Amino acid sequence: MPNEKYLQKWRLILGKKAEDPQSGAIDAIPLPPDLAGMDDTLEALYAEQDRKGGLGSSTPKVNRWLGDIRKYFPTDTVQLLQRDALERLGLQQMLLEPELLETIEPDVHLIGTLLTLKNLLPDRSRESARAVVMKVVRQLEKELKRPIEQALAGRRRQNNRNRRPRPQDIDWDQTIRRNMKHYQPDYKTVLPIDLRGLSRSSAGLKHVILLIDQSGSMAASVVYAGVISCILASISTLKTHVVTFDTSVVDLTDQLPDPLELLFAIQLGGGTDIGKALRYAERLNTNPRDTVLILLSDLFEGGSVDGMLAATRRLQQTGLTILPILALSDEGAPAYDKEIAAALAEMGLQPFASTPGAFAEVLAKALYG
């Protein structure tokens, strides 16, 4: 016979319907109070719609349920359950009530939904909504800022390394490290046989242009991209442009480096015209050899595909580097237009998805080799 904990686990997985005598399922399995409370929260969300209970549209019920799931589950599970509640039960009102916003455990996907609904927010919910978005933004900045700065600085130092520097250009820290094998114990010094320095010819600004697809399917990627854009804008060796697009193109560079203002300026949802965004990028491409263009899009083009590919080819021929990124996400392979991706691959570009954490090294390599 299976042990009690094993049966209880299956009882939680199968739900209360597993105890329905008419279904021929298992007999009733008693649950201890903590598991019974957990079962009730799961039943409210995942029970069939024709059964009694559920969350319905009652704000007090939803508020109580949000508190219960935080009581019984860890943070990552809470975020998953909240996301399911939005998708399965259509509880967008969760994001329109300040009382509920204050009890939500926010994550990137929830912020994407909130930004999609921001024009529907009543005045009394706006400050709560901004506080929720800022909480996620600060967490993402904490996770991403240092890796991005380190990756770019490291690659830049390698790229700018000069083997025959003038005295004023010598990097003494790197020179000493490189020449420790030439240490002279009698003189307590190092012979600087292999000099290292920074090249003055590579001191100019690098230019990063981010074209961000703000169609609804890109919501989570847009949140990551907004935060990353602001981190890049704070780095003195980079000039950063941020352009969002659907069927229109909006240059949001003047919102940098404030991630909150940038995200709330983005209009999630709508169609897609990648070609129009690429044509706008042509106007910004003033120094192609030192420019990286990041096209963040799932490539589902709503405009002219031929026009989009022609604009891509023109930009590529100027000598700038193009990074077609299908998604910024930790959730595996995204949906994307495979025919357009294949066409870009034939041009020598390689569309790919990236985790936010891996993006730093990808960009550093594109900028500095």
URSUL-V441297 format. One record per helix or strand. SS is the DSSP state (alpha for helix, beta for strand). FROM is the first residue (numbers start at 0). TO is the last residue. Records with the same first field share a line. If there is no record, write none. Layout:
# URSUL-V441297
SS=FROM-TO ; FROM-TO
This chain:
# URSUL-V441297
alpha=3-13 ; 15-18 ; 20-22 ; 32-45 ; 58-71 ; 74-88 ; 91-94 ; 97-100 ; 107-115 ; 117-119 ; 122-158 ; 166-168 ; 171-177 ; 179-181 ; 199-201 ; 215-232 ; 252-254 ; 258-264 ; 273-283 ; 287-289 ; 304-316 ; 337-345 ; 355-367
beta=160-161 ; 169-169 ; 182-183 ; 188-189 ; 196-197 ; 205-212 ; 237-244 ; 248-250 ; 290-295 ; 320-327 ; 351-353
